[in-house]
Structures are given as C-alpha cells and as structure tokens.
Amino acid sequence: MGKRSKHKTNGISLKQKFIGDRNLTLQERLENNEFLSKGQMTIIQSPGEKMSEVLLSFANPLLKGDEDDSELDRIIGFVMMVWNLTVLSPEERKNAIPGVAGLFYSDTGQGIAGTLSLIDTLLKRKEKYFPHIKKLIVDYEISQKKGQPSLKVISAPY
C-alpha cells in the first residue's frame, strides 16, 4: 500500500474530508458539508472581526506575500486545520497533532519535524494573539480581486 492510499477513505482523502475538495466551489463544499447538512451548525454574518483578516494574520509567519493561489490555498488549508485544533481538549489536540502533521507535511515543505514545529508555533500564536476568538473555521475560498488574492472565510461559533 502506497503512502497516499493510507490517507484515503471512501474515495476521498482525509485532507479533503477536513478542508473540503478544493476542486469544488465554496458553495458546493458548503452544500456537501456533513455538519451543515445535518443542521449541527448554522452560518450567520456576525459583527466583529472579519475572519478572513484574522486567518491571514494568523497565517502571517508562513506568508511571504508572493504566493500564487495554489500555494496560498495550501498554506490557508494548513493554518485552518491548526486553528481548528484549538477547539479540542488538550488531550485530543495532543493526539491529533501528529495526524495533522502527517497530512500537511508536503504542503508546508518542512517535513514532519518541521511541520510539527510549525503547528506548535501556530498554536502558541493562537493562544497569544487570538484567545478571544471562539470560532471554528468551516471553509474558505481564495479569489482574485484587482490582481490580488482575496480570502473569504466561513466560520461558526464553538
């Protein structure tokens, strides 16, 4: 069994399960989202911080500013997963971190050890700069506006 196939379930990769099939539109991913379709989560436009700006700020240590859409998508998918780890209990988070590193190490270009270090750095960053934001990131979409990447984030309170 190859490396790639061990992370597949029912024809979709674990990464697709967590960050959605990036070949689908945001609307299609939301329609297929198991939490939204079961009524377990409701999306509302909420006042306060714009989660797109928060997520970009959270991702700042990994961004150089010259990423193309594909590279930005890989980075944002990774930081979304790390952000969402913070909703887990400390024990669940500890158990989940190696799996997240295993799914995303090729996206970070840092290998497993480097990806584990990035996860640790980002978790500390979340705790230091964003402890007041109690939202789960459901999905995101990257588009181009005036030649610049633009991020739309769907989030829900937890």
C-alpha positions in Angstrom: 0.0 0.0 0.0 1.4 3.4 -1.0 1.8 6.4 1.2 -1.1 8.2 -0.5 -3.6 5.4 -0.2 -3.2 5.1 3.5 -4.8 8.5 3.9 -7.9 7.7 1.7 -11.3 6.7 2.9 -14.3 6.0 0.6 -12.5 7.6 -2.4 -11.7 10.9 -0.7 -8.5 11.8 1.1 -8.6 12.7 4.8 -7.3 16.1 3.8 -10.4 16.6 1.5 -12.6 15.4 4.4 -11.1 18.1 6.7 -10.6 21.1 4.3 -13.0 20.1 1.5 -12.4 19.1 -2.1 -10.5 22.1 -3.4 -11.8 21.3 -6.9 -15.3 22.2 -5.9 -16.6 25.7 -5.4 -17.2 27.1 -1.9 -20.9 26.8 -2.4 -20.6 23.1 -3.5 -18.4 22.4 -0.5 -20.9 24.0 1.9 -23.7 22.0 0.4 -21.7 18.8 1.0 -20.6 19.8 4.5 -21.8 17.0 6.8 -22.2 19.4 9.8 -24.2 21.9 7.8 -26.4 19.3 6.1 -27.3 17.7 9.5 -28.2 21.1 11.0 -25.5 20.9 13.6 -24.0 24.2 12.5 -25.6 27.4 11.2 -23.7 30.1 9.3 -24.6 33.7 10.1 -22.9 37.0 9.3 -21.6 38.1 12.6 -20.4 41.5 13.7 -16.9 42.0 14.9 -13.6 40.8 13.4 -13.5 39.6 9.8 -12.3 36.1 10.0 -10.6 36.4 6.6 -8.4 39.1 8.1 -7.9 37.1 11.3 -6.9 34.0 9.4 -4.4 35.9 7.2 -2.9 37.5 10.3 -2.8 34.1 12.0 -1.0 32.7 8.9 1.4 35.6 8.7 4.5 33.7 9.8 4.1 31.4 6.8 3.3 34.0 4.2 5.9 35.7 2.1 3.4 37.9 0.1 4.2 36.5 -3.3 2.3 33.2 -3.2 0.2 32.2 -6.1 -3.4 31.0 -5.5 -2.4 27.3 -5.3 0.4 28.0 -2.8 -1.8 30.3 -0.7 -4.5 27.6 -0.8 -2.1 25.0 0.7 -1.0 27.4 3.4 -4.5 28.5 4.3 -5.7 24.9 4.4 -2.9 24.0 6.8 -3.5 27.0 9.1 -7.2 26.4 9.1 -6.6 22.9 10.4 -4.2 24.2 13.1 -6.7 26.9 14.1 -9.5 24.3 14.4 -7.2 22.1 16.6 -7.8 24.7 19.4 -11.4 23.6 19.8 -10.2 20.2 21.0 -9.4 19.4 24.6 -5.6 19.4 25.4 -5.6 15.6 25.3 -7.5 15.4 22.0 -5.3 18.1 20.5 -2.1 16.2 21.6 -3.4 13.1 19.9 -4.5 14.9 16.7 -1.3 16.9 16.1 0.8 14.0 14.6 -2.1 13.2 12.2 -2.4 16.8 11.0 1.4 17.0 10.5 1.2 13.7 8.5 -1.5 15.1 6.3 0.1 18.5 5.7 3.9 18.0 5.8 4.2 18.1 2.0 2.2 21.3 1.9 4.5 23.0 4.3 7.7 21.8 2.6 9.1 21.4 6.1 9.0 17.6 6.6 7.3 16.0 9.6 9.6 17.5 12.2 9.3 21.0 10.7 5.6 20.7 10.3 5.2 19.7 14.0 7.3 22.8 14.9 5.0 25.0 12.7 1.9 23.6 14.4 3.4 24.3 17.8 4.3 27.8 16.8 0.8 28.5 15.3 -0.9 27.0 18.4 1.1 29.4 20.6 0.3 32.3 18.2 -3.4 31.5 18.5 -3.2 31.4 22.3 -1.2 34.7 22.5 -2.9 36.9 19.9 -6.4 35.4 19.3 -7.6 33.7 22.5 -10.8 35.8 22.5 -11.9 34.5 19.1 -14.1 31.4 19.7 -14.9 30.4 16.1 -14.3 27.3 14.1 -13.3 27.8 10.5 -15.7 25.9 8.4 -14.3 26.7 5.0 -12.6 29.3 2.9 -12.3 30.5 -0.7 -9.5 32.3 -2.4 -10.3 34.5 -5.4 -8.6 37.4 -7.2 -9.6 41.0 -6.7 -7.8 43.7 -8.7 -4.9 41.2 -9.3 -4.5 40.4 -5.5 -5.6 37.3 -3.7 -8.7 37.8 -1.7 -9.9 35.4 1.1 -13.5 34.6 2.1 -13.9 32.7 5.3 -16.9 30.8 6.6 -16.8 30.4 10.4 -19.1 29.3 13.2 -19.0 29.9 16.9 -18.0 27.0 19.1 
